[in-house]
Each structure stands twice: as structure tokens, then as C-alpha cells.
Amino acid sequence: MKIAAVTAPPPIQRVTRGGAASVGTTKNKLKGTSSSAGSTPPTAKKMVKKMKKKRVVTKQSTATANNNKNNNHDPTIDTSPTATITEATDKMPSIFHIPEEQKYDRYAAALAVTEGLRRIRDAEIERQLSHDASRRRGEEAAATATKKKINANVVKKNAESEFLLQSTKAVEALGLTVSQFNEIGREVLADSVLKERVSEQAYLYRMASTINLERVPLLQDPTSKKLLQSPKHKRYRVQMFARSITEIEELRSDQMEALRRSLQVERFPPGFDLSDPNVQPLLHPEVRAVCEKFPVKAEEIVKRYGLESEEFNRMLEETKGNPIFRWRVQKYVEKAEQERRKGKEA
């Protein structure tokens, strides 16, 4: 008796569109092989185990082929667990599961949309009214009050018309008519429990729309980039730097004068620097508090002129090492001082 008489089973073919027939052929071949395996000696146990493993795999493949049969042999249908999880994740969660309650689900979706449109309407009214108020400055009080009332009514009427138009489109897009929407609304208001459920479902729709909101990429604007690098813009930044320096120096001189009066001295000794960390511990607590507040007030002045602290410090360092830049800044500083003196005299 030779071990070579045992014929190994052929490899299992891949299940294709006609997968059931292919698997069946493989199974028949395995049945024919099992009769030969019955006459194997005990030393051929390993070969029998391999054949049994092949038979188990064949049964699993047959079950997969039967599932494909139930799906009308459509190879595009994915029956994997991952696909099932993805479908469950993509589905919008709903509080209303009964078919009779589907109208409340639609109403909640419409309610979520109209709530967003209502916020847009209110923001537009506020923006228009604030714009008109700033434009009417300097006019007579009586005429302004009358015109303000008329303009407010016009703005509210236009915003309300736009809100009704967009709300109607949204409600109809969700498969409801305006009359159905109003009827369901009255029904919901009459039932406190139903009202709470609808509110929760509308909240879910709003959250889902916020989470799934597409991120808009930043647009490259070469015009703005060129504008920031233009000589005109740089000159404007230098002017703001000069004005901030002028105001900071004025703040410093005012604080030093107030400090001199409070200490009742004619002048401070030469080389006396209140900002020196070695000097501050020796100062009176009130004087130290004034010195500690000065950097904060100086930073507020810098930001008021549209500059950042880093940009201000960089320009300040450039005035020390660049004589041309220092001359330009000094020219703008003198001009800013003249403007401030004229403003005080007026």
C-alpha cells in the first residue's frame, strides 16, 4: 500500500457570479477523494486532516455563494459586517419609528431649517438697522426719529418676506405643504410630550447639519497679498507706528510728571530709570503699581493703532539700526505731534 495513491484535493476556486456551480464541482471532487482517503494507513493522518480543513472551507464558501444567490447574483452588494456598520452609522437617528409618526419626523426637519432661517432674518434686521443708524449721524433729531421708524418698518417687512419665501421652499422640499406644516404645528403645540419629542428630533437634525458641514478651503487672494506688500501699505504701518510712539511717550511724560508732583521733587536724578528691575523693589508700592501698569497701557495703545506687539518691537529695533528708517519715523512723529497740539488747542 503506497501513500502516493492518495490524491490531493484540487484548490478551491474563487466564487464568481456563477459561484455556486464552481463550488459544487469542487465539492464533488472532494467526495471522490474521500474514498481514496479511506484506504490510507495510520501514517497518512496529516493528509486526512488537511482534507477535512479543505472541506470546512468549502462549506463556508458554499454558504457565501447561497447569500449571493439571494441577492440576485449582484456582485456590487457588500454583505460584510463593515458595510452593515457603515450603513447604520450613515443613517440619521430618529425618535419616530412608527410609520404613522413619519409626518412628525418631517415636521422636525422642517422646524430645524426654519429655525436657522429665523436666525438669519433677525441678524439681517439688526445689521440693516445698525448700518442705517451709523449713516444718519449728524442729522436733525426730529427728522431722524421719524425716518428711523419708517426705515425700521421697511427693513423688517423685507426680511420677513424673504424669511417666508425661503421657509415655504424648505417645507415643500421636505414633502409638506404649508397647510400641512401649520396643521402639524397646532397638533404638536397641543401635546406637551409630542412637543418635547419633536424638539429633540429637530435638535438632532441641527446637530447633524453642523457636524456634516463641509469645510470651505481658504482662498488664495493674490490681490490682497500684493496690497499688503505695497509701498502704500508699508507707509501706512510706519505712520501708525509713529503715532503709537507719540502717544506712548506722552503717557510716559504724564505719569512721570504726576509722580514728580506726588513725591514733591523738582526733578529726578540723571540716569534714574523706573523700569529698571533693580530699582522697582526700592519704590513705594503706589509708584511700583504705576510702573507695572505702564506696559499694559502701552500695549493697549499699540493695538488701538492696529499693530501687534511683535511688529511694534521689530520696528522699534529697526529704528536703532537703520538710520533711514529712523529718519522716516521721526518725520511722522513730528507730524503726529503737530496734529495732537492742534487738537488740544482747538
Protein Blocks (a to p, Z undefined) as FASTA:
>chain_A
ZZklpccddddddddfklmmmmmmmmmmmmmmmmmmmmpcfklmmmmmmmmmmmmmmmmm
mmmmmmmmmnoopakbccbfklmmmmmmmpccdfblbfklmmmmmmmmmmmmmmmmmmmm
mmmmmmmmmmmmmmmgoiafklmmmmmmmmmmmmmmmmmmmmmmmmmmmmmmnopafklm
mmmmmmmmmpmklmmmmmmmmmmmmmmmmmmpccddddddfklmmmmmpmklmmmmmmmm
mmmmmmmmmmmmmmmmmmmmmnopabdcehiafklmklmmmpcfklmmmmmmmmmmmmmm
mmmnopafklmmmmmmmmmmmmklmmmmmmmmmmmmmmmmmmmmZZ
